[in-house]
Amino acid sequence: MKEGVHMKYTLITGASGGLGRSFARECASHGQNMILVTRTGSKLHGLKEKLEKTYGVDVEIYSADLSVKEERQKLFDYTTSNHMIVENLINNAGFGNADAYLDTPWELHKNMVDINVVALMHLSHLYGNEMKKRRKGRILNVASVAAFSAGPYMSVYYASKAFVFSLSQAMYEELKGYGVSVTALCPGPTGTNFENTAGLTNSKMFKVFGVEKADSVVKRGYKGMMRGKAIVYHSKVTYGFNIITRLVSRKCARNIAGRIN
């Protein structure tokens, strides 16, 4: 970051692992400066050094708990006060949990909504308004194949991704006349640590859909974002699942989801 100089950046949330790290590598390979946001910044110092040395880009690390409104505002204030123009916003932060709704602690449900939904909404509102003023910008929201159906035993996660999917498409239509695109990326099971943190190591989902490599999902998502696409499916399988859930009854779709979760 050059003091007093307006520089363009891609801001990536949830950057410390999984799709976030892959997005950082992909963006760096295209010469983009980045702001990597994570709860624990120390996890990213090695990645920062490697990307800066390999690609000659500027990588800034910002530590924040995005479930907290004040910390999201501080992130926005930090970027604007340092003349950092966020040209691309990648809302990747999120997590899931596999258990019955009533068997899951309330605080876990609330935290999931705060991260998966509220943080994404708030950052999209803050940076989206800046993009609209400039009449230029891109937002990529990581949704999921889970957005296409109700999900017994992962109810809040599925609901959060359905919200992201719907919001992204609405924003796409509202902003397309202002030079701003909003893309919903809908991956299926992906080779990150998600299945472990969500308690899905024995889930049939990974056998039904297969496991996609994180880098492959990210390349497809990045390409779609740069082209200004509204929706990006990571494979023919996830696109097919979207079609199936539209053709069958809601009861059938949720029964299928409940069996594979």
LINRARA-V504381 format. One record per run of one state. SS is the DSSP state (alpha for helix, beta for strand, coil for the rest). FROM is the first residue (numbers start at 1). TO is the last residue. If there is no record, write none. Layout:
# LINRARA-V504381
SS FROM TO
SS FROM TO
This chain:
# LINRARA-V504381
coil 1 6
beta 7 13
coil 14 18
alpha 19 29
coil 30 33
beta 34 38
coil 39 40
alpha 41 55
coil 56 58
beta 59 63
coil 64 68
alpha 69 81
coil 82 83
beta 84 91
coil 92 100
alpha 101 103
coil 104 105
alpha 106 134
coil 135 136
beta 137 142
coil 143 144
alpha 145 148
coil 149 154
alpha 155 178
coil 179 179
beta 180 186
coil 187 189
beta 190 190
coil 191 193
alpha 194 197
coil 198 204
alpha 205 209
coil 210 211
beta 212 212
coil 213 213
alpha 214 227
coil 228 230
beta 231 233
coil 234 235
alpha 236 247
coil 248 249
alpha 250 260
coil 261 261
